[in-house]
């Protein structure tokens, strides 16, 4: 029988790698339009959105991968999962604000 922490850790790892790939596409390849809240007609500089949303997505993916490794090593702990979910929710909200142009020089 496989330990459930290994299965859960593997799922979190795959999700983290997917987030890292999207962060790479947005941040490094300049694909700001991949973010759901980015509107090209809003006048927000796509380079600004790509840079900051991409960096935030890379941070989110790194956190998820680190959580996956932690879960495989130490097992499931509700406090760690809760901390990860809160961090992801806050960072997701930050990416929405950035995609809408908050903090850019034009706003």
C-alpha positions, 0 to 999 in steps of 0.5 A, a space after each residue: 500500500 502506498 502512503 497517502 502522503 506520497 500520493 498527495 505530495 506527488 499531486 501537489 508537485 505536479 500542480 506546482 510544476 504546472 504553476 511554474 510553467 505558467 509563470 515562465 510563460 507569463 514572466 519570461 516569454 512575455 505572455 501577459 494575456 494568459 492571465 484571466 484579468 489582463 485586458 489589452 484594451 485597458 492600456 496597462 503596459 504588458 511588460 509590467 504585467 508580464 514581469 510582476 505577474 510572472 514573478 508572483 506566479 513563479 513564487 506561487 509555484 515554488 511554494 507549492 513544490 516546496 510544500 509537496 516535498 515537505 509533505 512527502 518527507 514529514 506527512 500531512 499537517 493541517 497547519 502547513 496546508 492552511 498556510 499554503 492555501 492562505 499564501 496562494 490566495 493572497 498571491 492570487 489576489 496580488 496577481 489580479 491587482 497587478 493585471 488590472 494595472 494597480 501599481 503601474 506608472 500609468 495608473 
